[in-house]
Amino acid sequence: MEEMNSLIQGFGVVLTPYNIMLMFVGIFLGVLVGVLPGLGGANGIAILLPITFTMNPSSAIIMLSCIYWGSLFGGAITSILFNIPGCSWSVATTFDGYPMAKKGQAGEALTTSFTASFIGAFFAILLITFLAPLIARFALRFGPPEFFAIMLLTFASFMSMGKEAPTKVLMAMMLGFALACVGIDVVTGQLRMTFGSMELLRGFAFLIAVIGLFGIGEILVSMEEGLRFRGVAAKIDPRVVVKTWRMLLGHWGNFLRSSIIGSALGIAPAGATPASFMSYGIAKKFSKEGDKFGTGAIDGLIAPETANNAAGTAALLPMLTLGIPGSPTAAVLLGGLLIWGLQPGPLLFVEQKEFVWGLIASMYLGNIAGLIVVMTTVPLFAAILRVPFSIIAPIIITACSIGAFTVASSMGDVWYMLVFGILGYLLKKLKYPVAPLVLAMVLGNAAENAFRQSMLMSQGSLGMFWSNGLVGTIATVALLLLFWPLFTWLYGMTKQRKFA
Amino acid sequence: MDSEPSSRDADEADEAVVSTRTMEIAVSAGFFLVGALVMWDSVRLGFSWSEIGPEAGYFPFYISLIMMVAAMSNLLMSAFGRKNKLSGARPFVTRKQLKPVLAVLFPLIFYIFGIQYLGLYVSTALFIAIFMRINGQYGLKKIAPVAITVPVAVYLMFEKWFLVPLPKGPIEALLGL
């Protein structure tokens, strides 16, 4: 019950009027960035990160993580009322959410989805509370080879879990690693890939890449599609809420199953999107009204929403315990921790106990605050979405530019943002994944250091990654995942041959 | 984008600026060149083993190698792959689609120049005004409140509340801010 005591102490850290105010501000901003096109959890936190530099780390992470919770909640609003998924893991929410809203059940649909989001996240937080200390304690024994193998596993999972072409996943990922190399090499002190430029000496801040790729790139794509919001009006009536909640009690099995699927897949990066689709697919098989899926079935809304929020929250588990983020947004939070001088990883649980448990406690409170905020402010956010895009877009672009500038008070970064924005537009249109690029930028140096140290330990033999059972297993699974697309391709070829 | 085939079909009559295949090849070639650049610098740094362990170019060398191989196979697949024959012929962007994209991109480039020379606040007001005019055809009555409120709000939030200084230019100097 050591966890319970630590958690109670954590609540003590969080429960100050200032922190609770930050929590609500964070949730509100989070829903806003979740609802607006061109913004989103990762980008929203990247833009707002610099303004938290003056806060103490606990308050700052409370506000930033609440922006994340808010954005997870907010994604459902656009999916249900406007049939526009804010991000890829909200796509499955539109399948039954929008038909429900069109049938005049917008209140029920929103209540269901917010409740599902809350339960999914809550399940994942429970998991973090009890599993994180165990994983951290276990990972204390990890050396560089184990860390490198886990990072390899993280990146390999993009190859087998993503929908994109494996060559494109590799290209995006390697670009991220290459960008991470730019600047001074910490081991030898040599300048790498700077080509004599002073500006490149600093290297590329991944926050700039996030703002450019997710912010500017997204807006360029949205403009091209000629974004016009035609939404369903919505208001949440307290009577509808009570009625919906009573009805939802009967669907506990679906909630539980979807939470488990979400949490399990969410630990791996790129997990949220497959989790929401998988959860939807399985619910369709199990549900009594499976044949009504796609026309506004409540189970079809519960499943993806529970799963994607569970996944989004579970993404913080590897971030906190191993220093390996499970999603781009978790990567941005990790970047924040590094800026405040906190090194995420197993030692965080030993050296910064107060901070870690404060953060975990704030997850509980933040999600309750999130539920309250979204339930009461839906009409407001729906009204914001009706403001024409030609007014919203320049304001979002302004926010992105200010965010890019404030990362290091550098104009050069604003230009990089533009370049990453154009790159984001091209990559998005050609169906390249952006998440591995961002994650590689964040983890590039850590991965390289772990690799170099492992090589030093073994005097240059790759056998180091199979030197004991643990690292060998992780490395083997990683390689299997990495070459999975190749196996399936070869299998497809032989099958084709047989039939031809 | 597969979820919106209808909008794509409607644009078929619209003239394509460039085909998806051409862009696929161009972007793959771009990745290949970046990979080559990284490899060139890694070779300069040394990519083998020294007395202090792997040299500085060791890791980036293999990164660039994987990148170049992946980019080349992607290039060949988009150029000659049977599977990409249909999708490659689709327009990457049509004239009708490119116009609004450029209507964001050009003002944005001027905006960043503006931040550098006029300061952030003045250029933000100008950027919002120009953007709303070009993309929404709004009149002065609707433009003025937005274009003035946003920079003022940003000023109060950053300079006063969060104490984060943003770039200022000659006009702020005149006002003594």
Interface residues (C-beta under 8 A of the other chain):
Chain A: P50 I51 T54 V91 A165 T167 K168 L170 M171 M174 L175 F177 A178 C181 D185 V187 T188 Q190 R192 M193 F195 I216 I219 L220 M223 E224 E225 G226 P388 S390 I391 A393 P394 I395 I397 T398 S401 I402 F405 T406 S409 M411 V414 W415 L418 G421 I422 Y425 L426 L427 K429 L430 K431 Y432 E448 F451 R452 M455 L456 G460
Chain B: M1 S3 E4 S7 T20 M23 E24 V27 S28 F31 V34 G35 L37 V38 D41 S42 L45 W49 I52 G53 P54 E55 A56 G57 Y58 F59 P60 I63 S64 I66 M67 A70 A71 S73 N74 M77 F92 V93 Q97 L98 P100 V101 A103 V104 L105 P107 L108 I109 Y111 I112 I115 Q116 L120 T124 F127 I128 F131 M132 N135 G136 Y138 V146 V150 V154 F158 F162 L163 V164 P165 L166 P167
